[in-house]
Amino acid sequence: MSTSPSPTTVPEARARIDEINERVVELLAERQAIVDALCELKADADRTVRDPEREAELLAHVRAVADEAGLPPTLAETLFEEILAHSVERQRRQRADGAAEPPAEEPAEKATGAVSTCGAQA
């Protein structure tokens, strides 16, 4: 995947890992901003927070991409399940903050495979 040469020292390897970690966090922040916008779109369309079909498709895709990249698919799936659970909870909070009475939906416990903020699966 990477075209840069392999690090030759421990400090160099750690510096590269730090750079990658920063990029991952920046991408997660970008994803969250898109999810927030998607939340509004789903709320306007009177759609629910969770979309199990979309969630299953997303996780299957993540597993396939991980496998192609030489990453254990279960690792990628586990990470994205956590990202999705965070997104669902964020959506529910955003909806509750925007309405006097939140819509009746599934329980707020950790929802494996959910995405987005206001009501959208990302």
Secondary structure, DSSP 8 states (H G I E B T S, - for coil): ---S----SHHHHHHHHHHHHHHHHHHHHHHHHHHHHHHHHHHHTT--S--HHHHHHHHHHHHHHHHHHTS-HHHHHHHHHHHHHHHHHHHHHHHHHHSSS----S-SS--TT---SSS---
